[in-house]
């Protein structure tokens, strides 16, 4: 089955009254400062499982803690398999209210291709770290996000009466509902199975799941991964860009003009898809500029890449700056990226435009992958809402 219910492990409010203090964002958006803050918020905060202590690269302490929390009853496993309806209510930067909703379930781990479609490339170092935590804890600790184009799926997101969990965390209201009705479960599984699913956020974790699966024998819980399935269009999630900071670039405006129209710009992310705002370090003595790719360069790119700034950067701009994708530092926060270039006088920051839902779906459907870290989905699901332990499904 492509998308299945499972027996989740959840924090027991009777043991952990302050559920928000036990949750945190996904591992890949937690800074060192954030990590210290989450660790100090609770002895049961999920960051203690997601990110290893110094000197513990094999995540032995994470495995010990997970076992301890289960044995003491802080984490309780549902007796029956189910789906979980998950909603996030939030207000955007201009004051508009949004609701992002979808279903948490177990998504089959299949080679990328006919049923599971990627849209981004991955980094080997990150996969090695995620394989260490998965091998040690034998659990899916946080959610990947996947997109389904099924036209039936949005109608299946009606909430049952009364949330199981409801709380505020970092400006977002999170609600979790149990879906145990067999008819609803069957309808959700059928809808998801009707069309290929695209991985939106969590390519490293999905790829890591495939690596772990290769080392196992026979069928088992390692043949799927915990996922948050949302509609491919109208998910309620926002897609932000991830900017690139380079330590040193060769910046020659005349050379760049061969492939880009150059316009003066404020140091802000561009709104036009495929455009890049380049902010050179102070040693270049150059003001920020908006780079609009010329038609002669775009024609050489596949359609979805033309609307994706990270792909335009990698294919058309970086060779002109004498840099490569692998040399970039990634920043989703614009101010963080600008602060970073202040400490790199010979470098530059490439501010990216957000990639649209349509471009993601088009790339996935045609087998194209954007460069790593092309999309940044918001808000982030909370790690610790539900944990999927392999021992509960063996």
N, C-alpha and C positions, 0 to 999 in steps of 0.2 A: 504494500500500500504506500502511495506517495506521501500522504499526510495522515498521521494517526494520533489518537489520544494516548495519554500515558499517565502514570501515577506520579504526580509531582510531590516534591518535598517542600514545605513552606514553613516559615517561622511561626511558632505558636504564640499568639498574643498573650496567652496566659503566662508564658515563660519570658517572652520578650515584649513587654508592653509598648515600647517605642519602636515600632516596626521601621519607620523611616531611618532611624539611626543605624539599623542593621543593613540597609541597602546602600548602593553606590552606583555611579555610572559604569558603563563597560570599561574594561581594562585599558583600552587604547586611547582614552581621553583623560586619563588620570595622571596629573603631573606629580612630581615628587612632593611638592607642597600639599597637594590634595591628598596624596596617600597618607601623609602624616596626620592630616586633619581627620580623615575617615577612620584611621586606626584609633585615634583618641576619642572618637565619638561613641564607640561601643566595642566591648570585647567580642562581639558577634558580628562586627561589620564585615561585609563580603569582600572588602579589599584584602583581608587577611588570607583569603583563598585565591583571589584572582592574581595577585602580584607577590612574588616571592620575597622573603626576607633576604637581606644581604648574606651571602655565604650559603644559601639554600637553593641552588639552581634547579634541583630536582623536585622541589615543592613537597618535601617530606612533611614539613610543618603544616602545610595546607591540608594534606591528606589526614594528618592526625587530628587537626581541628574539626574537619568535616565529620570524621567518625565520632569524635567527642560530642559534637552538637547533636548528632542523631541519637547517640546512646542516652544523653541526658534529657532528651525530649524537646530541646530548643527548636529542632527541626522535626516536623512530623510528616509522615508520608501518607498521602490519600490511599484509602483502601481500594478504591475503584478507579480505573482509568477514566480520563476525561480530557476535554479541551478546556482552555481558559480564555475567556474573552477579556481583552486588556484594552483600556482606554486611557488616553492622556489628554487632559484639558489644559490649554495654555493660551497665553496672550503674546502676540508677536511684538516686534519693536515699534510698530506704529499703533498698537493698541487694539488690533483686531483679534477676536477670540477664535480659537480653532479646537477641533477635537480629532485626534488621531486614534483610530481604532483598528483592531485586528484580532486574530486568533493565535494563541500559543499552543503549539502541538509538536509532534516529532516528525521532522521532514526526512525523507529517505536520503541516505548518502549514496549517490550514484555518480559515476564519472560525468564530468561536464559534457553536455551534448544535447540529446533529444529532449529529456525531461527537466534537466537542471541547467540553467544558463547563467554563466558569469558575465559581469560587465567590467571588471577591473582585474589588473594583474596583481600579483602578490610578491612579498619579499621573503626570501628563505629564512633570514634571521628571526623574523616574527613567528613563522611557522614552527621553528625549533622550540621557541619558548612556550608556545601554546601546546605543542605535543608533550612537553615535560609536565605541564599542569594537568592535562587530560590523562596521561599515563599514570600519574600519581594518585589523582583523586577519583578517577574513573567516574566522572560526572560532567554533565553540561552545566556550567555554573552561570552562564549569562546567555542572552538571546542573540541570535543573528536575525536580521530582518530580510524577508523575502517578499517578492511581488508576484501576485497572481493576476492575470488578465481575465479570469473567469467573470462573465457577466452576471452569474448567479451569486457570486461570493458576497458582494456588498449587502444583499438582502438578508444574509445570514448573520449579520452583526448586531442584531437586536439584543439588548441586554436582558437577561433573566431578572426576576425580582430580587433586588437587594444585592449589593456587592459583598463579596467575601472580605476584601480589603479595600480601604479607601483612605488615602492620606496625601498630604502635601509634602513635596520635597523639591527644594531649589527652584521654586516658582512654577512648578507643574503639579497638577492634581492627578494622581494615579488611582485607577479603580480596576479591580480584578473580580471577575465573575466566573462561577463554575458552570460548565455546560456538560450535563450528565444525561440529558434526554437522548435515548438511542436514535430517534428519528433525526434530531438536530446533528448529532455526531456523524451519522451516515451522510446527511446532506452536505456537511462541510467537507468531508473526505472526498465525496463525489465531485463537488465543485472544483476543488483544488486539482484533482486528477484529470480534469477535462482539458487542461492547457499547460504548456511548459511554465515552470516557475523560474523567475530570475532572482539571483542573489543580489540584494541591494546593499547590505552592510553586514560584513562578517565573512568576507572571502577567505581570510586567513584561518578562521576557525573552521569553516567548511572544508577547506583543503587539508587542514590538520586532521579533521575527522576521517577523511579519506586515507591519510597516511596511517592513522591508528588502526583503521579497519583492515588494512593490508596485513597487519601483524596478528590478527585474530583468526580463530578457526570457527567455521560454521556460522550460523545465524545467531544474532543476539542484539542487545540494545545498542551496540556499537555500529549497527547498520543504519542508524538514523541520528539526527541531531536536533536539539531543541531550537525551535524557530518561531518568530513572530511573523505570521503571514498577514499581509495587508493588500488592499486593492492596488493594482498597478497604476491606476489613475484615480485621483481623488482620495488618497490615503489619509489626508490630513497632516502628513509629515511635511516638513520644510526641508529643502535640499540646499545646503550651503556649499561654498567652495572650500578647497584646501589650497592655501598659497604655498609658493616655493621660495625659499631663501637660499642664495648661493654665496659661498665665502669669497669667491673671486670670479669676476667676469671680464671679458674683453668687450667693451662697449664702444662701438663705432656707429653713430647714427646713420652715416652714409651706407654702411653695409646692411644695417637693419632695414633701411628704406627699400632695399631690393625686393623684399618680400612683404613689407608692411607699410601701410600708410601711418604716418606718425603725427599725432595731435597732442597739444599740451593737455595736461590732466591734473586733477587733484589726486593725492595719494589715497584713493578709495577703490574698492573693487568695481570693475566694470559691470554694467547691466546687460550689455549686448553679448549674446552667446558667441564664443569663439574669440572674443577680444581679450587682450591682456594689458594691464597697466604695469609698466615697468618703473620701479623706483630705484635708481642707481645709488650706490653708496657715495659718501661725500667726496671721496678721492676722484671720482669721475667728473665732478663739478657739472652735473647735468640735472635738470629738473625732471620730475615725473612726467611720463608720456603714456598716452593710450596707443596701443599698437593694434591696428585693424588689418588682418591678413588680406593681401591682394588676391585677386581671382586666380592669377597664374600659379600661386602656391596652393590655394585651396583645391583646385581641380585635381591635384595629385592625391588628395586624401579621400577616403571613403566618406559617404554622406554623413553618418553620425559623428565622425571625428571633426567635421567642419564646424559643428555647433558646440564643441567641447574645448574650452581653453587649455586644459592640460594636454590634450592631444595636439593641438595647434602649437603649443609651446615645445613639446618634445620633438615634433616632426619638422617644424619650420623655424622656430626662434632659437632654441638652444645651440644648434650648430653655429649660428651667427655670433653667439656669446662665448663660444668655446667651453661650454659646460654640457653635462649629461644629467639625465634624470636621477641616476644613482648618487649624484653629488648634492642633491637637494636636501634641505631641512624642511619638514612639513609643518605648517601652522594653519589651523582652522580659524584662529582669532586674528583679525586684521591688525589690531594694535600690537599684538605679540610679534607678528611678522615685521611690522615697521620698527619696533624696538630692536629686533634682531639685526636688521640691516644697519642700525646705528652703530653697532659694534663690529661691523664688517665694512670698513671704508672702501675696500676694493671690490666689494660684492654688489649684490642687487637682490631685490625681492620682486618676484613676478606675482602680482595680484590677479587672481583668476575670477572669471564669471561663473556663476552657478550653472551646473548641468541640469537640464530639464528632465522631467519624468519621461517625456516622449523620446528624448535622445537615449536615455537609459534603456527603454524598452526596445527601441530600434536597433541599438548596438547588440543587445542580448539576442534578439531574434535573428540577426544576421551573422552571429558568431564573432563579432568584434569585441575586443576588450579595450577599455580606456586605460591610460597609465594608472599605476597604483595611486591611491589616495586622491581620486578625482572627485569623489562625492563625500558629503558630510551631512548625514541625516539628523534632523532635530525634530522634537526633543529626543533625547536618548532614553531608551527603556531602562528601568532600574534593575540592576543585578541584585538578586536576592528575593525578588518577588516569588519566583518558582525556581527550584533546582531539580534537574533530572539526573538521579543517581542510577547507574547501571545495575547495581545490586538489587534494585526494586523491580526490575523487569527481566531478570535472568531466569 
